[in-house]
């Protein structure tokens, strides 16, 4: 008898183990099968474990792991943890648990937004824990226990729908958070209706008319154009989003034109992958019907103005007449009195001078327009120029001078011509017109050749570009670094960008360290622990990007150490820091001061802001 009982218990345990194994080993459903076609926003990491491993091979991760970087970040990270009431061990334990428990797909989606009678968001968050389901269940039980202690008046209930068990936490009335397991996928939703919709998709008990996001033609097109083996995908259903905000945009004069442009877009997405120690981003925009006119590939004629030492080169086509009309309309309808007045005064100045700016100026500039920059050692700021190809240079020059006179008159106001006269010089047979501003660091200068219009931040840089145009030497294409990284991009692109991040970083970082030393250490940052420049720069390489414009779609590809998303965040943060730190100096620099007119020398002295480095522009022939 005892033997029979033992055998029965063993068989029962064995069957239970098999059933438990089969339950835990069932694959998680794909996120796009649980979401409706009308999903507004979808952020997806297809394989979290793979992404972690690939990220560990990037220069960005290597930079993060640098001992000097870790030492510098120790204090700010500690302050952040204390601000949120988390000790270092607790934060580390929670972070390690999440990183080790999440194994497969991770996603966040906004399925719907309703504004009336009250705001209602359909938010879905999911993570595939694979074989870590037992650990995940235990963690959720511990979290619920803590929530009950912290919010004794909260509501915590277990419910079932279509045979699937889910839990509802409502620590504040009207904001229920639900969670459930779909095999190894743990799903959280904001709102019980959203959870039940996800359960219906998971069980296949949806109306015959229902179409999941996975079967959406728009989304499938997005996936086809994502980067190979992408680590991350961000999808925006522009058409559905416009249904929410479109009526408001259409009614507002300031955004009416933007609404008309957005109406042509069906969907857009950005995907990211970690390759060759860097980050590759692919952006894609799908247009509806034949409402998008493709842009032909650029010929990059403006490369002729660059040198092997050029740090930044960005070229794209531009329709100046249309851009001018759109810009003036936007200013006139902005609702801002200063902007509206400035637009009116400029147009009035054009009428007084009988200037037809579209026909006489704008239609003769472009379509290729480039931004070119260099940074001479010892100077406090980079040299930047806008260069554009031109046609009919002989007719353009007098019309351009008249238009610039009108622009200066409208900006400077009454008496501007006397207070701020043009500083006119000659170089290589061409006239340069300079307007000195403030303390002299910025002195906008423009000139023309038979092929190009050059607008530079200083006359010294304008002469340098003019010398390259009239007496061509090696260009950026002679740089081995430029050639190596541009090979990653398509050859039929409408626009290209190249930035030597290492060369740009070094002078910027020197400025940042100087500014930080003036401010000194505080409770957040220890200036003495700032990493050495070479510690950071050795992990930097050029940023390159290209955009291909085709019927019904536009694809942009970029490769960099950080990726576009992080670069935008870092750039915004850096700009904020510069303005906050050097605000008074910047204000003084751009405050108009009485300019000093030079003589008729071919090469007047460089602005005072560049006196720390001798001019590299050759003397006038």
JOKALIN-V163719 format. One record per residue. N is the residue number from 0. RES is the residue in one letter. SS is DSSP state (h for helix, s for strand, l for the rest). PSI is psi in whole degrees, -180 to 180 (* if undefined). OMEGA is omega in radians with two decimals (none if undefined). Layout:
# JOKALIN-V163719
<<N & RES & SS & PSI & OMEGA> <N & RES & SS & PSI & OMEGA>>
This chain:
# JOKALIN-V163719
<<0 & X & l & -47 & 3.13> <1 & X & h & -37 & 3.14> <2 & X & h & -40 & 3.14> <3 & X & h & -42 & -3.14> <4 & X & h & -41 & -3.14> <5 & X & h & -44 & 3.12> <6 & X & h & -41 & 3.14> <7 & X & h & -43 & 3.14> <8 & X & h & -39 & 3.13> <9 & X & h & -44 & 3.13> <10 & X & h & -41 & 3.12> <11 & X & h & -45 & 3.13> <12 & X & h & -39 & 3.14> <13 & X & h & -44 & 3.12> <14 & X & h & -43 & 3.12> <15 & X & h & -40 & 3.12> <16 & X & h & -41 & 3.13> <17 & X & h & -44 & 3.13> <18 & X & h & -42 & 3.12> <19 & X & h & -42 & 3.13> <20 & X & h & -44 & -3.14> <21 & X & h & -36 & 3.13> <22 & X & h & -45 & -3.08> <23 & X & h & -24 & -3.07> <24 & X & h & -1 & 3.09> <25 & X & l & 133 & -3.11> <26 & X & l & 150 & 3.11> <27 & X & l & 146 & 3.05> <28 & X & l & 151 & 3.06> <29 & X & l & 144 & -3.08> <30 & X & h & -40 & -3.06> <31 & X & h & -9 & 3.05> <32 & X & h & -12 & -3.11> <33 & X & l & -4 & -3.03> <34 & X & l & 148 & 3.13> <35 & X & s & 159 & 3.11> <36 & X & l & -29 & -3.09> <37 & X & l & 8 & 3.12> <38 & X & l & 133 & -3.07> <39 & X & l & -50 & -3.07> <40 & X & s & 138 & 3.14> <41 & X & s & 115 & 3.08> <42 & X & s & 127 & -2.96> <43 & X & s & 133 & 2.93> <44 & X & s & 106 & -3.01> <45 & X & l & -37 & -3.09> <46 & X & l & 99 & -3.03> <47 & X & h & -41 & -3.12> <48 & X & h & -45 & 3.12> <49 & X & h & -42 & -3.13> <50 & X & h & -40 & 3.09> <51 & X & h & -45 & -3.12> <52 & X & h & -43 & -3.14> <53 & X & h & -38 & 3.13> <54 & X & h & -33 & -3.14> <55 & X & l & -14 & 3.13> <56 & X & l & 5 & -3.10> <57 & X & l & 159 & 3.05> <58 & X & h & -28 & 3.10> <59 & X & h & -44 & 3.12> <60 & X & h & -40 & 3.11> <61 & X & h & -39 & 3.08> <62 & X & h & -43 & 3.13> <63 & X & h & -36 & -3.09> <64 & X & l & -5 & 3.12> <65 & X & l & 131 & 3.14> <66 & X & h & -38 & -3.14> <67 & X & h & -38 & 3.11> <68 & X & h & -43 & 3.12> <69 & X & h & -40 & 3.13> <70 & X & h & -39 & 3.14> <71 & X & h & -37 & -3.09> <72 & X & h & -9 & -3.07> <73 & X & h & -47 & -3.10> <74 & X & h & -51 & 3.14> <75 & X & h & -37 & 3.12> <76 & X & h & -37 & 3.10> <77 & X & h & -41 & 3.11> <78 & X & h & -39 & 3.12> <79 & X & h & -42 & 3.11> <80 & X & h & -42 & 3.14> <81 & X & h & -35 & 3.13> <82 & X & h & -31 & 3.14> <83 & X & l & 11 & 3.04> <84 & X & l & 26 & -3.13> <85 & X & l & 132 & 3.07> <86 & X & l & 161 & -3.11> <87 & X & h & -46 & 3.12> <88 & X & h & -42 & 3.14> <89 & X & h & -47 & -3.13> <90 & X & h & -41 & 3.13> <91 & X & h & -41 & -3.13> <92 & X & h & -43 & 3.13> <93 & X & h & -44 & -3.14> <94 & X & h & -44 & 3.13> <95 & X & h & -38 & 3.13> <96 & X & h & -46 & -3.13> <97 & X & h & -43 & -3.11> <98 & X & h & -36 & -3.10> <99 & X & h & -23 & -3.11> <100 & X & h & -41 & 3.13> <101 & X & l & 122 & -3.03> <102 & X & l & -42 & -3.03> <103 & X & l & -127 & -3.05> <104 & X & l & 141 & 3.04> <105 & X & s & 134 & -3.09> <106 & X & s & 158 & 3.04> <107 & X & s & 133 & -3.10> <108 & X & s & 149 & 2.96> <109 & X & s & 108 & -3.03> <110 & X & s & -31 & -3.13> <111 & X & s & 159 & 3.05> <112 & X & s & 123 & 3.03> <113 & X & s & 139 & -3.07> <114 & X & l & -15 & -3.08> <115 & X & l & 138 & 0.01> <116 & X & l & -20 & 3.07> <117 & X & l & 161 & 3.13> <118 & X & l & 129 & 3.14> <119 & X & s & 122 & -3.14> <120 & X & s & 134 & 3.00> <121 & X & s & 98 & -3.08> <122 & X & s & 132 & 3.14> <123 & X & s & 128 & 3.10> <124 & X & s & 132 & -3.11> <125 & X & s & 151 & 3.10> <126 & X & s & 129 & 3.11> <127 & X & s & 116 & -3.12> <128 & X & l & -5 & 3.13> <129 & X & h & -120 & -3.06> <130 & X & h & 6 & 3.13> <131 & X & h & 24 & -3.06> <132 & X & h & -41 & -3.13> <133 & X & h & -44 & 3.10> <134 & X & h & -39 & 3.14> <135 & X & h & -41 & 3.12> <136 & X & h & -44 & 3.13> <137 & X & h & -40 & 3.14> <138 & X & h & -39 & 3.11> <139 & X & h & -37 & 3.08> <140 & X & h & -41 & 3.10> <141 & X & h & -41 & 3.12> <142 & X & h & -42 & 3.11> <143 & X & h & -39 & 3.13> <144 & X & h & -43 & 3.11> <145 & X & h & -40 & 3.12> <146 & X & h & -39 & 3.12> <147 & X & h & -36 & 3.11> <148 & X & h & -38 & -3.10> <149 & X & h & -36 & -3.11> <150 & X & l & 78 & -3.09> <151 & X & l & -22 & -3.14> <152 & X & l & 1 & -3.13> <153 & X & l & 166 & -3.14> <154 & X & s & 129 & -3.13> <155 & X & s & 113 & -3.04> <156 & X & s & 148 & 3.01> <157 & X & s & 133 & -3.11> <158 & X & s & 170 & 3.12> <159 & X & s & 146 & 3.07> <160 & X & s & 124 & -3.12> <161 & X & l & 35 & 3.10> <162 & X & l & 0 & -3.13> <163 & X & s & 128 & 3.13> <164 & X & s & 137 & 3.05> <165 & X & s & 160 & -3.09> <166 & X & s & 141 & 3.13> <167 & X & s & 122 & 3.02> <168 & X & s & 123 & 3.11> <169 & X & s & 84 & -3.12> <170 & X & l & -20 & 3.02> <171 & X & l & 136 & -3.11> <172 & X & l & 133 & 3.09> <173 & X & l & -3 & -3.14> <174 & X & l & 70 & 3.14> <175 & X & l & 132 & 3.05> <176 & X & s & 125 & -3.09> <177 & X & s & 151 & 3.02> <178 & X & s & 149 & -3.13> <179 & X & s & 164 & 3.08> <180 & X & s & 126 & 2.98> <181 & X & s & 90 & -2.93> <182 & X & l & -120 & -3.12> <183 & X & l & 5 & -3.14> <184 & X & s & 117 & 3.06> <185 & X & s & 128 & -3.03> <186 & X & s & 131 & 3.03> <187 & X & s & 142 & 3.07> <188 & X & s & 152 & 2.97> <189 & X & s & 106 & -3.08> <190 & X & l & 138 & -3.10> <191 & X & h & -34 & 3.11> <192 & X & h & -38 & 3.11> <193 & X & h & -39 & 3.09> <194 & X & h & -43 & -3.13> <195 & X & h & -34 & 3.06> <196 & X & h & -42 & 3.13> <197 & X & h & -39 & 3.11> <198 & X & h & -41 & 3.12> <199 & X & h & -39 & 3.09> <200 & X & h & -41 & -3.11> <201 & X & h & -41 & -3.12> <202 & X & h & -7 & -3.14> <203 & X & l & 16 & -3.11> <204 & X & l & 66 & -3.13> <205 & X & l & 159 & 3.10> <206 & X & l & 154 & -3.11> <207 & X & l & -24 & -3.13> <208 & X & l & -9 & -3.09> <209 & X & l & 136 & 3.08> <210 & X & l & 121 & 3.11> <211 & X & s & 164 & 3.13> <212 & X & h & -34 & -3.12> <213 & X & h & -28 & -3.11> <214 & X & h & 4 & 3.13> <215 & X & l & 130 & 3.11> <216 & X & h & -38 & 3.14> <217 & X & h & -46 & -3.10> <218 & X & h & -38 & 3.11> <219 & X & h & -37 & 3.10> <220 & X & h & -39 & 3.10> <221 & X & h & -46 & -3.12> <222 & X & h & -35 & 3.14> <223 & X & h & -30 & -3.08> <224 & X & l & 6 & 3.08> <225 & X & l & 162 & 3.12> <226 & X & l & 149 & -3.11> <227 & X & l & 134 & 3.12> <228 & X & l & 46 & -3.04> <229 & X & l & 146 & 3.12> <230 & X & l & -22 & -3.06> <231 & X & s & 143 & 3.11> <232 & X & s & 130 & 3.05> <233 & X & s & 120 & -3.06> <234 & X & s & 132 & 3.09> <235 & X & s & 121 & 3.10> <236 & X & l & 88 & -3.01> <237 & X & h & -40 & -3.13> <238 & X & h & -46 & 3.12> <239 & X & h & -38 & 3.12> <240 & X & h & -38 & 3.13> <241 & X & h & -27 & 3.09> <242 & X & h & -26 & -3.14> <243 & X & h & -50 & -3.02> <244 & X & h & -10 & -3.08> <245 & X & h & -48 & -3.12> <246 & X & h & -40 & 3.13> <247 & X & h & -40 & 3.13> <248 & X & h & -39 & -3.10> <249 & X & h & -33 & -3.10> <250 & X & h & -26 & -3.10> <251 & X & l & 127 & -3.13> <252 & X & l & -34 & -3.08> <253 & X & l & -27 & -3.06> <254 & X & l & 5 & -3.13> <255 & X & h & -43 & 3.12> <256 & X & h & -39 & 3.11> <257 & X & h & -39 & 3.14> <258 & X & h & -41 & 3.13> <259 & X & h & -38 & 3.12> <260 & X & h & -42 & -3.12> <261 & X & h & -27 & -3.13> <262 & X & l & -23 & -3.14> <263 & X & l & -12 & -3.06> <264 & X & s & 132 & 3.04> <265 & X & s & -52 & -3.07> <266 & X & s & 160 & 3.07> <267 & X & s & 157 & -3.11> <268 & X & s & 157 & 3.02> <269 & X & s & 131 & 3.08> <270 & X & s & 156 & -3.05> <271 & X & s & 143 & 3.06> <272 & X & s & 154 & 3.14> <273 & X & s & 113 & -3.11> <274 & X & s & 144 & 3.03> <275 & X & l & 45 & 3.09> <276 & X & l & 10 & -3.13> <277 & X & s & -169 & -3.11> <278 & X & s & 125 & 3.07> <279 & X & s & 126 & 3.10> <280 & X & s & 138 & 3.04> <281 & X & s & 117 & 3.07> <282 & X & s & 144 & -3.08> <283 & X & s & 135 & 3.08> <284 & X & s & 126 & 3.10> <285 & X & s & 130 & -3.13> <286 & X & s & 155 & -3.14> <287 & X & l & 139 & 3.08> <288 & X & l & -141 & 3.12> <289 & X & l & 37 & -3.04> <290 & X & l & -2 & 3.11> <291 & X & l & 125 & 3.11> <292 & X & l & 116 & -3.09> <293 & X & l & 150 & 3.12> <294 & X & l & 129 & -3.11> <295 & X & l & 159 & 3.12> <296 & X & l & 142 & 3.11> <297 & X & l & 148 & -3.13> <298 & X & l & -9 & 3.12> <299 & X & l & 48 & 3.10> <300 & X & h & -31 & -3.07> <301 & X & h & -8 & 3.02> <302 & X & h & -22 & 3.13> <303 & X & h & -21 & -3.12> <304 & X & h & -7 & -3.09> <305 & X & l & 170 & 3.03> <306 & X & l & 168 & 3.10> <307 & X & l & -18 & -3.13> <308 & X & l & 2 & 3.11> <309 & X & l & 131 & -3.08> <310 & X & l & -30 & -3.08> <311 & X & s & 131 & 3.05> <312 & X & s & 117 & 3.13> <313 & X & s & 123 & -3.05> <314 & X & s & 141 & 3.11> <315 & X & s & 159 & 3.07> <316 & X & s & 152 & 3.14> <317 & X & l & 140 & 3.08> <318 & X & l & 90 & -3.03> <319 & X & h & -41 & 3.12> <320 & X & h & -46 & 3.14> <321 & X & h & -41 & 3.14> <322 & X & h & -39 & 3.12> <323 & X & h & -46 & -3.14> <324 & X & h & -43 & -3.14> <325 & X & h & -40 & -3.14> <326 & X & h & -44 & 3.14> <327 & X & h & -37 & 3.10> <328 & X & h & -40 & 3.12> <329 & X & h & -42 & 3.13> <330 & X & h & -43 & -3.09> <331 & X & h & -23 & -3.14> <332 & X & l & 14 & -3.05> <333 & X & l & -24 & -3.07> <334 & X & l & -2 & 3.12> <335 & X & l & 115 & -3.12> <336 & X & h & -44 & -3.14> <337 & X & h & -42 & -3.13> <338 & X & h & -42 & 3.13> <339 & X & h & -39 & 3.12> <340 & X & h & -43 & -3.14> <341 & X & h & -43 & 3.12> <342 & X & h & -43 & 3.14> <343 & X & h & -40 & -3.13> <344 & X & h & -37 & 3.12> <345 & X & h & -45 & 3.13> <346 & X & h & -35 & 3.09> <347 & X & h & -40 & 3.11> <348 & X & h & -36 & 3.09> <349 & X & h & -42 & -3.13> <350 & X & h & -41 & -3.14> <351 & X & h & -37 & -3.12> <352 & X & l & 4 & 3.12> <353 & X & l & 49 & -3.13> <354 & X & l & 124 & 3.03> <355 & X & l & 88 & -2.90> <356 & X & h & -33 & -3.13> <357 & X & h & -54 & -3.05> <358 & X & h & -40 & -3.00> <359 & X & h & -25 & -3.05> <360 & X & l & -63 & -2.93> <361 & X & h & -38 & -3.13> <362 & X & h & -12 & 3.13> <363 & X & h & 2 & 3.14> <364 & X & s & 129 & 3.11> <365 & X & s & -172 & 0.14> <366 & X & s & -16 & -3.08> <367 & X & s & 130 & 3.11> <368 & X & s & 136 & -3.07> <369 & X & s & 151 & 2.97> <370 & X & s & 127 & -3.08> <371 & X & s & 139 & -3.13> <372 & X & s & 147 & 3.02> <373 & X & s & 166 & 3.12> <374 & X & l & 106 & -3.13> <375 & X & l & 140 & 3.14> <376 & X & l & 135 & 3.08> <377 & X & l & -11 & 3.14> <378 & X & l & 148 & -3.06> <379 & X & l & -9 & -3.10> <380 & X & l & 154 & 3.12> <381 & X & l & 158 & 2.99> <382 & X & s & 126 & -3.08> <383 & X & s & 142 & 3.12> <384 & X & s & 150 & 2.96> <385 & X & s & 128 & -3.14> <386 & X & s & 137 & -3.14> <387 & X & s & 145 & 3.05> <388 & X & s & 150 & -3.09> <389 & X & s & 162 & 3.04> <390 & X & l & 153 & 3.09> <391 & X & l & 59 & -3.04> <392 & X & h & -37 & -3.09> <393 & X & h & -40 & 3.10> <394 & X & h & -29 & -3.10> <395 & X & h & -38 & -2.99> <396 & X & h & -53 & -3.13> <397 & X & h & -36 & 3.12> <398 & X & h & -39 & 3.12> <399 & X & h & -41 & 3.10> <400 & X & h & -44 & 3.12> <401 & X & h & -41 & 3.13> <402 & X & h & -40 & 3.11> <403 & X & h & -36 & 3.06> <404 & X & h & -41 & 3.12> <405 & X & h & -40 & 3.12> <406 & X & h & -43 & 3.13> <407 & X & h & -40 & -3.13> <408 & X & h & -42 & -3.13> <409 & X & h & -31 & -3.13> <410 & X & h & -38 & -3.07> <411 & X & h & -20 & 3.13> <412 & X & l & -165 & -3.10> <413 & X & l & 135 & 3.12> <414 & X & l & 10 & -3.10> <415 & X & h & -37 & -3.12> <416 & X & h & -37 & -3.14> <417 & X & h & -38 & -3.10> <418 & X & h & -39 & -3.04> <419 & X & l & 73 & -3.13> <420 & X & l & 156 & 3.04> <421 & X & l & 138 & 3.02> <422 & X & s & 102 & -3.03> <423 & X & s & 127 & 3.11> <424 & X & s & 176 & 3.10> <425 & X & s & 148 & 3.07> <426 & X & s & 130 & 3.14> <427 & X & l & 38 & 3.08> <428 & X & l & 6 & -3.14> <429 & X & s & 149 & 3.13> <430 & X & s & 135 & 3.03> <431 & X & s & 136 & 3.10> <432 & X & s & 124 & -3.05> <433 & X & s & 141 & 3.05> <434 & X & s & 109 & -3.14> <435 & X & s & 137 & -3.09> <436 & X & s & 135 & 3.03> <437 & X & l & -137 & -3.03> <438 & X & l & -4 & 3.06> <439 & X & l & -5 & 3.12> <440 & X & l & -33 & 3.13> <441 & X & s & 122 & 3.13> <442 & X & s & 81 & -3.10> <443 & X & s & 132 & -3.09> <444 & X & s & 135 & 3.07> <445 & X & s & 152 & 3.10> <446 & X & s & 171 & -3.13> <447 & X & s & 153 & 2.90> <448 & X & l & -172 & 3.09> <449 & X & l & -19 & -3.06> <450 & X & l & -27 & -2.96> <451 & X & s & 150 & 2.88> <452 & X & s & 131 & -3.14> <453 & X & s & 125 & 3.04> <454 & X & s & 108 & -3.04> <455 & X & s & 162 & -3.13> <456 & X & l & -20 & 3.11> <457 & X & l & 154 & 3.09> <458 & X & h & -30 & 3.12> <459 & X & h & -44 & -3.12> <460 & X & h & -34 & 3.08> <461 & X & h & -42 & 3.12> <462 & X & h & -36 & 3.13> <463 & X & h & -44 & 3.12> <464 & X & h & -37 & 3.12> <465 & X & h & -38 & 3.10> <466 & X & h & -39 & 3.12> <467 & X & h & -35 & -3.13> <468 & X & h & -38 & -3.07> <469 & X & h & -27 & 3.13> <470 & X & l & 77 & -2.99> <471 & X & l & 138 & 3.02> <472 & X & l & -164 & -3.11> <473 & X & l & 141 & -3.14> <474 & X & l & -173 & -3.14> <475 & X & h & -26 & 3.14> <476 & X & h & -15 & 3.10> <477 & X & h & -9 & 3.14> <478 & X & l & 126 & 3.12> <479 & X & h & -35 & 3.12> <480 & X & h & -45 & 3.12> <481 & X & h & -47 & -3.12> <482 & X & h & -42 & -3.09> <483 & X & h & -46 & -3.04> <484 & X & h & -29 & 3.11> <485 & X & h & -19 & 3.08> <486 & X & l & -19 & 3.14> <487 & X & l & -12 & -3.00> <488 & X & l & 156 & 3.07> <489 & X & l & 154 & -3.08> <490 & X & l & -7 & -3.07> <491 & X & l & 32 & -3.04> <492 & X & l & 152 & 3.08> <493 & X & l & -22 & 3.13> <494 & X & s & 152 & 3.14> <495 & X & s & 151 & 3.03> <496 & X & s & 143 & 3.09> <497 & X & s & 132 & 3.10> <498 & X & s & 123 & 3.10> <499 & X & l & 90 & -3.00> <500 & X & h & -36 & -3.12> <501 & X & h & -44 & -3.12> <502 & X & h & -32 & 3.11> <503 & X & h & -36 & -3.06> <504 & X & h & -42 & -2.98> <505 & X & h & -51 & 3.10> <506 & X & h & -34 & 3.10> <507 & X & h & -42 & -3.13> <508 & X & h & -36 & 3.08> <509 & X & h & -42 & 3.08> <510 & X & h & -42 & -3.12> <511 & X & h & -42 & 3.14> <512 & X & h & -38 & 3.11> <513 & X & h & -45 & 3.11> <514 & X & h & -40 & -3.14> <515 & X & h & -38 & 3.13> <516 & X & h & -32 & 3.09> <517 & X & h & -36 & 3.13> <518 & X & h & -39 & -3.12> <519 & X & l & 174 & -3.14> <520 & X & l & 156 & 3.06> <521 & X & l & -171 & -3.09> <522 & X & l & -11 & -3.08> <523 & X & l & -39 & -3.09> <524 & X & l & 141 & 3.03> <525 & X & l & 104 & -3.05> <526 & X & h & -33 & -3.10> <527 & X & h & -17 & -3.12> <528 & X & h & 10 & 3.08> <529 & X & l & 132 & -3.13> <530 & X & l & 151 & 3.06> <531 & X & l & 151 & -3.12> <532 & X & h & -42 & -3.09> <533 & X & h & -25 & 3.10> <534 & X & h & -37 & 3.14> <535 & X & h & -45 & -3.00> <536 & X & h & -27 & -3.13> <537 & X & l & -12 & 3.09> <538 & X & l & 10 & -3.11> <539 & X & l & 146 & 3.01> <540 & X & l & 173 & -3.00> <541 & X & l & 150 & 2.96> <542 & X & s & 129 & 3.09> <543 & X & s & 148 & 3.11> <544 & X & s & 157 & 3.11> <545 & X & s & 149 & 3.12> <546 & X & s & 125 & 3.13> <547 & X & s & 125 & -3.12> <548 & X & s & 121 & -3.11> <549 & X & s & 168 & 3.08> <550 & X & l & 129 & 3.06> <551 & X & l & 4 & -3.13> <552 & X & s & 155 & 3.06> <553 & X & s & 131 & -3.13> <554 & X & s & 128 & 3.10> <555 & X & s & 136 & -3.12> <556 & X & s & 135 & 3.10> <557 & X & s & 155 & 3.10> <558 & X & s & 132 & -3.07> <559 & X & s & 172 & 3.10> <560 & X & l & -26 & -2.97> <561 & X & l & -24 & -3.02> <562 & X & l & 155 & -3.06> <563 & X & h & -43 & -3.05> <564 & X & h & -51 & -3.13> <565 & X & h & -35 & 3.12> <566 & X & h & -40 & 3.11> <567 & X & h & -43 & 3.12> <568 & X & h & -46 & 3.14> <569 & X & h & -40 & 3.12> <570 & X & h & -42 & 3.11> <571 & X & h & -43 & 3.12> <572 & X & h & -41 & 3.12> <573 & X & h & -41 & 3.11> <574 & X & h & -42 & 3.11> <575 & X & h & -43 & -3.14> <576 & X & h & -42 & -3.14> <577 & X & h & -46 & -3.14> <578 & X & h & -42 & -3.12> <579 & X & h & -36 & -3.07> <580 & X & h & -44 & -3.04> <581 & X & h & 23 & -3.10> <582 & X & h & -52 & -3.13> <583 & X & h & -41 & 3.13> <584 & X & h & -40 & 3.13> <585 & X & h & -41 & -3.13> <586 & X & h & -41 & 3.12> <587 & X & h & -35 & -3.08> <588 & X & h & -36 & -3.07> <589 & X & h & -3 & 3.10> <590 & X & l & 125 & -3.11> <591 & X & l & 132 & 3.04> <592 & X & l & 158 & -3.09> <593 & X & l & 112 & -3.11> <594 & X & l & 158 & -3.11> <595 & X & l & 117 & -3.08> <596 & X & l & 133 & -3.13> <597 & X & l & 170 & 3.07> <598 & X & l & -168 & -3.13> <599 & X & l & 19 & 3.07> <600 & X & l & 147 & -3.09> <601 & X & l & -32 & -3.09> <602 & X & l & 86 & 3.12> <603 & X & l & 162 & -3.11> <604 & X & l & 147 & -3.13> <605 & X & l & 154 & 3.10> <606 & X & l & 152 & -3.04> <607 & X & h & -29 & -3.11> <608 & X & h & -17 & -3.10> <609 & X & h & 19 & -3.03> <610 & X & l & -14 & -3.13> <611 & X & l & -11 & 3.11> <612 & X & l & 135 & 3.14> <613 & X & l & 150 & 3.13> <614 & X & l & 138 & 3.10> <615 & X & l & 5 & 3.14> <616 & X & l & 131 & 3.14> <617 & X & l & 153 & 3.13> <618 & X & l & 161 & 3.14> <619 & X & l & 131 & 3.13> <620 & X & l & * & none>>
